[in-house]
């Protein structure tokens, strides 16, 4: 998934008298599927494609869970947690 970076000059709408600042913005130029990501990871490691894909699926599940659960703090990810 190639990523293009553009630079734009933006002002603060709350304080228009301040000078504008330059910000980098990313622009995606394609899509990445779980299969393509797992192939790329597998090519760079000793992990089997099925194992890589299983981890990516679990990661998407956990990410969705983090978005929907309230009170689930990111620091809880580093220690075993039952949900």
N, C-alpha and C positions, 0 to 999 in steps of 0.2 A: 504494500500500500504506500505508494509514493506520497510525500507531503511537500507541498510548496509553501514557502514562507514569503509573505509580503510585509512591507513596512509602511505604516500609515501614520499620519500626523493627526492627533486628536487633542481637542481642548476639553477642559473640565466644564460641563454645562452649569454647574453650581457656582463656579468662579470664572466667568468668561474673560476677566481682565488678566488672569495669569497666562503666561506663555504656553503655547501648545507643546505637547511632548510626543515623541516618536514611539510607537509601539509595534512589536512584531506580531503578526497574525498568521496562523496556520490555515492552509486551504488544502483539504483532502482532494486528491485527484483519482481516487479509486476506492474500491471496497476490498475488505479482507474477510474471508470466510474462515470458519474454524478449521476446515480441512487445509486451506492454504497456510494458515498460521502453524498448524501442527507439522506440516511438511517442512516449513522453514526451521522450526525449532528442532525437529528430528535430525535435519541435515547438519545441525551445529552441536549435536549432543549424542550420547549413547543410549538415549531413551527411545523405546519403541513408539511408533506412530500412534498406536491405540492408547498407550499410557499418556502420551502428550495430549491427545484429544480428550481423554477422560478428565485430565486436570483442567483443561480450558473450559470444559462444560461445567465442572464444579465451580470454577472461578466465576463464570457468568451467573450461576445459581446463587452463589454467595453475594455477588454484587447486587443482584435483584433483591435478595433478602435484606441487605443493608439499607436499600432505598425504601423498603416498605415497613421495616420494623422501627418502632420508636424506642428510644432508650438504648439501642444497641450501639456501643461506642467502639470506634476503630481500635482502641488499645486492647479490646477483648480478643481481637483476631490472633494476637501473638501467643495466647495461652489456650489450652484446650477448653472449649465451651460447648455445652449441649444446648441445642435450641429445640 
